[in-house]
Amino acid sequence: MFEKSLRTLKLIALLTLGFCAVTGSTPAHAAATPSRASANSTKLNSNPALGGTVFINACGPISSPGNFVLSRNLTASGDCLTLTSSNINVDMNGHSISGDGTGNGIVGNNITNIVINDGTIKHFDTGIKLTLSSGDVGDQTIQNMTVSNNTTGGILIDGCCDTFVNITANSNGGIGLRNNDGDSTVTNVLTNGNGGDGMHLTRCCYVVEHSTANGNGGAGIFADGCCSAVNDTVASNNHADGLDVEGCCSTVVSDVASGNGNDGVFFSGCCGDNRGNNIAVNSKANGNGVNGFEFTDLRNSITNVVANKNTAHGVFMTCPATETGIAAKGNGSSNLDEDTSSGACTALNNKAP
C-alpha cells in the first residue's frame, strides 16, 4: 500500500500542474509556455521537443512520449485516441470526446505512466481502456474526468499502483470504474447508475475515500483482496451489496451503505485459518435486503455502528470477535446474530435487543 505521504505528494502535484509525471517512470515534461505551432495539425505522432506540448484536434494515434492537449471537442466512430507509448500526458483541456457506441474513447495496451486529465468521454463502448499483463505496474493517473454513458464500461484500467481523483463514471452499461492488481487510490469518485458494479477493484490494498457508488446494477463497491480501506464513502441503493469487501484485514470507516439489495456491508476472510481481522467503525447500514453488516470469518471488530430495519439481521457476526456500541433495531430476523460455533464474542455497550 502507498505510504500516506507519497499519495498526498502525488495528488498535490497532479492537481497543481494539471498533468505531470507519476513517480517510478521517465517523466513526460510539461512546458512552462506551450508552443501553438502545431495547433492546426491533425498528425498526432510527431515527436514533440523536450518540454514541448502538442495540440491535437483530431482522433488518431499518439505514438511518442510527451504532453498532448486537446484544442477542440472530438467525435469518433470506433476508437478515438490510441496511445502506443508510455509516458504520455493527455490534457483534455475541458473538451469532450464523443463516440457512436463502439470502440474506446482513449485506449492503450502495455503502456505505463499515462495521465488523462480534465475532460468528458461519452458514448463509446468503453470510455478509457488501458490494458497490462497481470501483476505489472501501471502507475496511471485519471483525474478531473467525466466518463459516462458508455455502452460497456466507463474506466477499465489494468496494472497496479494507479491514482483516480475527481471522477464521475455514471450510467455506463457495465462497470463504472474497474482497476486490477491493487495498490491504488480512489478519491472523490462518483460511480452511480451503472449496469454492473460501481467500482470493481481486484487484488489487495486499495484506499477509497470521499466517494459515492449508488444505484448500480451490481455492488456499489466490490474490493477483492485483503488490506483495503473504504472511508467517508456512500454505497446505497445498489442491486447487490453496498460494500463487498473480500479478504482479510480491511476497514470500513464512517461509511453509509443503506437500501441495497443484499448486505449493506459484507466482509469475508482468507486463508486456511478463516482469518477475518476486518473492522467496521462509525458506519451506517439501514434498510438493506439481507443484513446490515455481515462478517463471515473470525476475529473481526465492529464499533459504533447503526444497523436498523434490515430484512434479516442488523449485524451478523462470526465469533470470536469484538462488538462495541452497536445500535440496531427493527431488523426482520434479529438485531444482532452471532455464530458461536468457534467461540464467544466480546460485547460491550450494545443496544441491539
Beta strands, then each sheet from edge to edge (+ up, - down):
strand 1: 53-56
strand 2: 60-62
strand 3: 66-70
strand 4: 74-75
strand 5: 81-83
strand 6: 88-91
strand 7: 96-98
strand 8: 104-109
strand 9: 114-122
strand 10: 126-131
strand 11: 141-148
strand 12: 153-157
strand 13: 163-168
strand 14: 177-179
strand 15: 185-190
strand 16: 199-202
strand 17: 207-209
strand 18: 221-224
strand 19: 229-231
strand 20: 243-245
strand 21: 251-253
strand 22: 265-267
strand 23: 279-281
strand 24: 293-295
strand 25: 300-303
strand 26: 313-318
strand 27: 321-324
strand 28: 334-339
strand 29: 346-348
sheet 1: 1+ 3+ 6+ 9+ 7+ 4+
sheet 2: 1+ 3+ 6+ 9+ 11+ 13+ 15+ 17+ 19+ 21+ 23+ 25+ 27+ 29+
sheet 3: 2+ 5+ 8+ 10+ 12+ 14+ 16+ 18+ 20+ 22+ 24+ 26+ 28+
end
